[in-house]
Amino acid sequence: MKRISEIFDSLSNKSEIFKELKLRVLLSDLKDFLGESLSRHCKFVEFRDGVLYFECDDPVWLTEANFMRKKLKEKIKQILSDLRIVDVNFRRCKQCQ
């Protein structure tokens, strides 16, 4: 019997929808990518035209997150090598302003 992760990987190789779904599941918990503290202040918002968009709830954490852009992009590209990631963009949460 196949594990759910194997089935999910297989589907993501065949369909763009499953690639994005895999990305969303992967980024639902940012601790592995941004660390415990920063992940409490940032969330994944969308993936559009090869760009990952995140929102941060505070300008201080936004600045910190921008220092992590390159590292985050490389980490995600290692895990999802078949997904074309052009850039990572952090912005201030509109509801938090």
Contact map, one row per residue, 1 for C-alpha under 8 A:
1110000000000000000000000000000000000000000000000000000000000000000000000000000000000000000000000
1111011000000000000000000000000000000000000000000000000000000000000000000000000000000000000000000
1111111000000000000000000000000000000000000000000000000000000000000000000000000000000000000000000
0111111100000000000000000000000000000000000000000000000000000000000000000000000000000000000000000
0011111110000000000000000000000000000000000000000000000000000000000000000000000000000000000000000
0111111111000000000000000000000000000000000000000000000000000000000000000000000000000000000000000
0111111111100000000000000000000000000000000000000000000000000000000000000000000000000000000000000
0001111111110000010001000000000000000000000000000000000000000000000000000000000000000000000000000
0000111111111000000001000000000000000000000000000000000000000000000000000000000000000000000000000
0000011111111100000000000000000000000000000000000000000000000000000000000000000000000000000000000
0000001111111110011000000000000000000000000000000000000000000000000000000000000000000000000000000
0000000111111111111101000000000000000000000000000000000000000000000000000000000000000000000000000
0000000011111111011000000000000000000000000000000000000000000000000000000000000001000000000000000
0000000001111111010000000000000000000000000000000000000000000000000000000000000000000000000000000
0000000000111111111000000000000000000000000000000000000000000000000000000000000000000000000000000
0000000000011111111100000000000000000000000000000000000000000000000000000000000000000000000000000
0000000000010011111110000000000000000000000000000000000000000000000000000000000000000000000000000
0000000100111111111111000000000000000000000000000000000000000000000000000000000000000000000000000
0000000000111011111111100000000000000000000000000000000000000000000000000000000000100000000000000
0000000000010001111111110000000000000000000000100000000000000000000000000000000000000000000000000
0000000000000000111111111000000000000000000000000000000000000000000000000000000000000000000000000
0000000110010000011111111100000000000000000000000000000000000000000000000000000000000000000000000
0000000000000000001111111110000000000000000000000000000000000000000000000000000100000000000000000
0000000000000000000111111111000000000000000100000000000000000000000000000000000000000000000000000
0000000000000000000011111111100000000000000000000000000000000000000000000000000000000000000000000
0000000000000000000001111111100000000000000000000000000000000000000000000000000000000000000000000
0000000000000000000000111111110000000000000100000000000000000000000000000000000000000000000000000
0000000000000000000000011111110000000000001100000000000000000000000000000000000000000000000000000
0000000000000000000000001111111100000010000000000000000000000000000000000000000000000000000000000
0000000000000000000000000011111111100010001000000000000000000000000000000000000000000000000000000
0000000000000000000000000000111111110110000000000000000000000000000000000000000000000000000000000
0000000000000000000000000000111111110000000000000000000000000000000000000000000000000000000000000
0000000000000000000000000000011111100000000000000000000000000000000000010010000000000000000000000
0000000000000000000000000000011111111110000000000000000000000000100100010000000000000000000000000
0000000000000000000000000000011111111110000000000000000000000000000000000000000000000000000000000
0000000000000000000000000000001101111111000000000000000000000000000000000000000000000000000000000
0000000000000000000000000000000001111111100000000000000000000000000000000000000000000000000000000
0000000000000000000000000000001001111111110000000000000000001001100000000000000000000000000000000
0000000000000000000000000000111001111111111000000000000000000000000000000000000000000000000000000
0000000000000000000000000000000000011111111000000000000000000000000000000000000000000000000000000
0000000000000000000000000000000000001111111000000000000111001000000000000000000000000000000000000
0000000000000000000000000000000000000111111100000000011110001100000000000000000000000000000000000
0000000000000000000000000001010000000011111110000000011100000000000000000000000000000000000000000
0000000000000000000000010011000000000000011111000001111000000000000000000000000000000000000000000
0000000000000000000000000000000000000000001111100001111000000000000000000000000000000000000000000
0000000000000000000000000000000000000000000111110001110000000000000000000000000000000000000000000
0000000000000000000100000000000000000000000011111111100000000000000000000000000000000000000000000
0000000000000000000000000000000000000000000001111111100000000000000000000000000000000000000000000
0000000000000000000000000000000000000000000000111110000000000000000000000000000000000000000000000
0000000000000000000000000000000000000000000000111111000000000000000000000000000000011110000000000
0000000000000000000000000000000000000000000000111111100000000000000000000000000000001111100000000
0000000000000000000000000000000000000000000111110111110000000000000000000000000000001011100000000
0000000000000000000000000000000000000000000111110011111000000000000000000000000000000001111000000
0000000000000000000000000000000000000000011111000001111100000000000000000000000000000001111000000
0000000000000000000000000000000000000000011110000000111110000100000000000000000000000000011110000
0000000000000000000000000000000000000000111000000000011111101100000000000000000000000000011110000
0000000000000000000000000000000000000000110000000000001111101100000000000000000000000000000110011
0000000000000000000000000000000000000000100000000000000111111100000000000000000000000000000110010
0000000000000000000000000000000000000000000000000000000111111110000000000000000000000000000100000
0000000000000000000000000000000000000000000000000000000001111111000000000000000000000000000000000
0000000000000000000000000000000000000100110000000000000111111111100000000000000000000000000000000
0000000000000000000000000000000000000000010000000000001111111111110000000000000000000000011100000
0000000000000000000000000000000000000000000000000000000000111111111000000000000000000000000000000
0000000000000000000000000000000000000100000000000000000000011111111100000000000000000000000000000
0000000000000000000000000000000001000100000000000000000000001111111110000000000000000000010000000
0000000000000000000000000000000000000000000000000000000000000111111110000000000000000000110000000
0000000000000000000000000000000000000000000000000000000000000011111111000000000000000000000000000
0000000000000000000000000000000001000000000000000000000000000001111111110000000000000000000000000
0000000000000000000000000000000000000000000000000000000000000000111111111000000000000001100000000
0000000000000000000000000000000000000000000000000000000000000000001111111100000000000001000000000
0000000000000000000000000000000000000000000000000000000000000000000111111110000000000000000000000
0000000000000000000000000000000011000000000000000000000000000000000111111111000000000001000000000
0000000000000000000000000000000000000000000000000000000000000000000011111111100000001011000000000
0000000000000000000000000000000000000000000000000000000000000000000001111111110000000000000000000
0000000000000000000000000000000010000000000000000000000000000000000000111111111000000000000000000
0000000000000000000000000000000000000000000000000000000000000000000000011111111110000000000000000
0000000000000000000000000000000000000000000000000000000000000000000000001111111111111000000000000
0000000000000000000000000000000000000000000000000000000000000000000000000111111110000000000000000
0000000000000000000000000000000000000000000000000000000000000000000000000011111110000000000000000
0000000000000000000000100000000000000000000000000000000000000000000000000001111111100000000000000
0000000000000000000000000000000000000000000000000000000000000000000000000001111111110000000000000
0000000000001000000000000000000000000000000000000000000000000000000000000000100111110000000000000
0000000000000000001000000000000000000000000000000000000000000000000000000000100111111000000000000
0000000000000000000000000000000000000000000000000100000000000000000000000000100011111100000000000
0000000000000000000000000000000000000000000000000111000000000000000000001000100000111111000000000
0000000000000000000000000000000000000000000000000110000000000000000000000000000000011111000000000
0000000000000000000000000000000000000000000000000111000000000000000000001000000000001111100000000
0000000000000000000000000000000000000000000000000011110000000000000011011000000000001111110000000
0000000000000000000000000000000000000000000000000011110000000000010010000000000000000011111000000
0000000000000000000000000000000000000000000000000000111100000100110000000000000000000001111100000
0000000000000000000000000000000000000000000000000000111100000100000000000000000000000000111110000
0000000000000000000000000000000000000000000000000000001111100100000000000000000000000000011111011
0000000000000000000000000000000000000000000000000000001111000000000000000000000000000000001111111
0000000000000000000000000000000000000000000000000000000000000000000000000000000000000000000111111
0000000000000000000000000000000000000000000000000000000000000000000000000000000000000000000011111
0000000000000000000000000000000000000000000000000000000011000000000000000000000000000000000111111
0000000000000000000000000000000000000000000000000000000010000000000000000000000000000000000111111
